[in-house]
Amino acid sequence: MLSKDIKELSGSNFLLNALESKRKGSENEYLNLVQLIKTNTEKAVLDTQCVSQWLLTFIRHISLLRQDCRSLVEQVLKLRWVSQDDCFCEIFHRFVVHLVSAHPAYVFEVIERITKYFLHTNKIEEAFKAKAKERLHLLLKEVIVLVPTSTTHLCKRLISLLPIKDNSLGEHVAYTEHLLLVARYIPMLRDQLLTALMNRILQLDSEIQIEVDELKEIIQEEAPGDVFFMEADEPSDDEDSSDAESISEIKNTCPRAIEVMIQKLDAMLNLVLEFVKTFDFSQQEGYGLFYHMVHIFNASIIRTFKSRHAQFVMFYLCSLHSRFSDAFLGVLFDHLASPDAPQVTRIASVAYLSSFTARAKFVEDSDVRKVASLLLNWLGSYMESTPSVDIRLDPTRHALFYATTQAALYLFCFRWRSFRLQSGEWDPCIVPLRHILHSSFRPLKVRFIRELSNESRDVIASSYSSLLNSANSWGSCTAIL
């Protein structure tokens, strides 16, 4: 026991002498100490007993770790502590807390080391993953309490570390989990972190669609080549052979790459949806989350035409409270009705307005009729305000009119039962659709509206014909397709 005490004392003396020599201007012992700790950080198995004694010595003499000892502190912070035993982790935790309390300037290094773990906790042994997550956030919470002004740096750091395309699925999952956990217990950072995360999800969503579109083009271009190579035993020249191999390689690699990207997107979206479920939407906190998601939708999602999945976070939120659905529909119609909004935004808004209302089962029939009435009233106003000389088939000039007509027809096709009254009559709100479809704008001549009509001909034939109240009226409508 005595020899152990002497060993520990000599170890403490070595550390203290190194720091004292550093203070007096002698670097040798200090550099030896830095190298000694660096050696331990690089070991496959950390000597926790020895390092624990060093940490306890540093805690007792924390005032000596001034800014000129930054290289030493950085090496200590690199120690792989999160996957060690509870005793060592507790000592390391105490060291960091004492360090930040005595020297707040070190908070930046501490935050950088903690957040770096966020991206790589998937590489920690399975048995330690849950504990590592708990230890990291327990320490981060305490650091933020000690230095509240460090939240600005923390936010920037978290956003800068968001996974990119080359990061693995495990890294995407691990980092998203940590980011959302921080957003939960540091409310002041929630809006910024969610905005950054949703933008990354939106980017990934768009990248997937671009990859899919490119793959379709490659396959379409390959079709004639397949016929040629079947008719000839060998390609006509080396260039053709190279092209064939290139196409084959793309076909073999692209689907796998797309599949991995889809897995990342699914995982991130599922984590965001689970995060949403943790809020009480009868309280102000829940309302705040909803309106921030509306802000994200307006700022990013509605302007991204390649997005296919990111918007479902917004849709899911709308399903959690009737007021949310009403508010979202109101936001979309405000875009449509705003003459100052860019036309692309107005067209995207009306598309979301119709698809959301038509497909969301939680949207009540009364709301469906309200949306249809708003769309048809807007169309009627547009027709009335357009000079007669400009009323003609012109999909470019009247793009918003045709997009809104398509939206109204889409809504009718999917939710036509919502317009049937108990008496069997049609609700008056949908009747103006007849006048719009037979107007001089001739909307059923526009290709994308005609395609919708063709796809939904059975629905239209059985429902729209009765709306026209004439056996021959539907015939006149199809005649102009």
KAZI-V36174 format. One record per pair of residues at least 4 apart in sequence whose C-alpha atoms are under 6 Angstrom apart, sorted by the first residue. I is the first residue (numbers start at 1). GAP is how many residues later the second one is. D is the distance in Angstrom with one decimal. If there is no record, write none. Layout:
I | GAP | D
I | GAP | D
//
This chain:
13 | 4 | 5.8
16 | 4 | 6.0
17 | 4 | 5.9
18 | 11 | 4.8
18 | 12 | 4.6
21 | 5 | 5.0
22 | 4 | 5.1
22 | 5 | 5.4
22 | 8 | 5.9
27 | 4 | 6.0
34 | 38 | 5.3
38 | 37 | 5.8
41 | 38 | 5.0
48 | 4 | 5.7
58 | 4 | 5.3
59 | 36 | 5.6
65 | 4 | 5.5
81 | 8 | 6.0
82 | 50 | 5.0
83 | 45 | 5.6
89 | 4 | 6.0
95 | 4 | 6.0
99 | 4 | 5.7
100 | 4 | 4.7
100 | 7 | 5.8
117 | 4 | 5.7
118 | 57 | 5.2
119 | 52 | 5.4
119 | 56 | 4.9
122 | 48 | 5.9
124 | 5 | 6.0
128 | 4 | 5.8
137 | 4 | 5.9
144 | 4 | 5.0
163 | 4 | 5.8
163 | 9 | 5.8
169 | 95 | 5.5
171 | 4 | 5.9
182 | 4 | 5.8
183 | 7 | 4.5
190 | 4 | 5.9
194 | 4 | 5.9
198 | 4 | 6.0
202 | 108 | 5.7
205 | 102 | 5.6
206 | 100 | 4.8
206 | 101 | 5.2
235 | 5 | 5.9
235 | 6 | 5.6
250 | 4 | 5.5
279 | 7 | 5.5
280 | 6 | 5.4
281 | 5 | 4.1
295 | 4 | 6.0
296 | 4 | 5.7
297 | 4 | 4.7
297 | 5 | 5.8
298 | 4 | 5.7
312 | 4 | 5.9
318 | 6 | 4.8
318 | 7 | 4.6
332 | 17 | 5.2
334 | 4 | 5.9
335 | 11 | 5.5
336 | 10 | 4.6
345 | 4 | 6.0
347 | 53 | 5.9
349 | 4 | 6.0
352 | 4 | 5.7
354 | 4 | 5.9
354 | 53 | 5.1
354 | 57 | 5.6
355 | 4 | 5.9
356 | 4 | 5.6
358 | 53 | 5.3
358 | 56 | 5.7
358 | 57 | 5.9
365 | 53 | 5.0
373 | 4 | 5.9
373 | 56 | 5.2
391 | 50 | 5.9
392 | 49 | 5.1
393 | 48 | 5.2
394 | 4 | 6.0
395 | 4 | 5.1
406 | 4 | 5.9
406 | 43 | 5.6
411 | 4 | 5.8
412 | 4 | 4.8
419 | 7 | 5.7
419 | 8 | 5.2
420 | 4 | 5.9
420 | 5 | 5.9
420 | 6 | 4.9
421 | 4 | 5.4
421 | 5 | 5.9
435 | 4 | 6.0
437 | 6 | 5.9
444 | 5 | 5.8
444 | 6 | 5.2
444 | 37 | 5.4
445 | 36 | 5.4
446 | 4 | 6.0
453 | 4 | 5.6
457 | 4 | 5.7
460 | 4 | 4.8
461 | 4 | 5.7
465 | 9 | 5.1
//
